[in-house]
Amino acid sequence: MGKRKSAAKPPPKKRMDKLDTVFSCPFCNHGSSVECRIDMKNLIGEASCRICQENFSTTVNALTEPILEKDIYSEWIDECERVNTVEGDDDA
C-alpha cells in the first residue's frame, strides 16, 4: 500500500503596502508637510500644509474611501495645474 498524499497548503497572502498620508506641499515645496483628512460624516476630504497654511477641500464618497487620501492630494495638484493654465491663457 502507498502513502496518502498530503494536502498542499495555499500560498500566503501578500500584504498590501499602506498608502502615504503625508505629502510635499505644491506651494512651499516643503517635504512631508501636507496632511490629508477624511470626514465621512460630512463627506469632505481636506488636505492642508502645516508650514504655509494652504489648504484644499473636496467632496468624497464611500466608493473612493480606501485610496482617498492620495486622491485628495492628486485633486489638489490637478486643480493647481488647471488654475495655472487658465491664468497663463489669459496673459496671451
N, C-alpha and C positions, 0 to 999 in steps of 0.2 A: 504494500500500500504506500502511496505517496503522501507527501505533506500537503496540507491545505495552504493555499495562497493567502497571505495576509492582505488586508485591505490597505490600499495606498492612502496616505494622509493627504488632504488637499493642501495646495501650496499656501504659505502665509500671505495674508492680505497686505498690500503696500499701504503705507501711511501717506496721507495727503499732507504736503507742506502747508503750513499756515501762511496766509497772505499777509503782506505788510499792512500795518495800520498807521505807520508814521512815514511821511514823505518829505521831499525837499520843496521849499516854497518857490512858486514861479515868479514872485516879485523880488524877494530879497536873496534868493538862491542859497539860503541857509539850509544845510542838510538836516534832516530829521526834525523839522520844526513844525510841520503841518500834521495835525491830528484830525482824524475823521470820527464822527459820532453819528449814531443812528438812533432816531426816536421813532420807533414803530407805532407808538400810540398816536402820535400826531402825523405820521408818515412824512417825516422830514429827515434828510441827511445833511450834515453840516461838516465842512472842512474849514479849519481855522489855523492860522500861523501864530505861534507863541511869540515870535520875535517882532514882526512888523504889524501884527494885529489885523491882517487882512483875513476876510472870511468869505465863504461861499455856501449857499444853501440851495437844496434842490428837493423835489418831491421823490418819494420812494414808494415801492410796492413790495409785497411779500415774495414775489417771484424772483426778484433780483437780490434778495436779502443775503444769501450766503457769500456773494462776492461784492457786496455793496460798497464797502469802504474803498476799494480800488476804483469802483465805478464813480463814486462821488469825486474823487481826485481827478479821474480822467475827464469827467464832465467839466470840472473847473478849468483844466488845461485847454479843453476844446473851446470853452466859452472865451477864455483869454485870447486864443488864436483868432476866433471869429471876430471879436471886438477889434483886434489889431488890424485885421484885413479890411474891415469896414472903414476904420479910420484912415487906413492907408489909401483906400479907393477915393475918399473924399478929397485928399490932397492933390490928386492928379487932375 
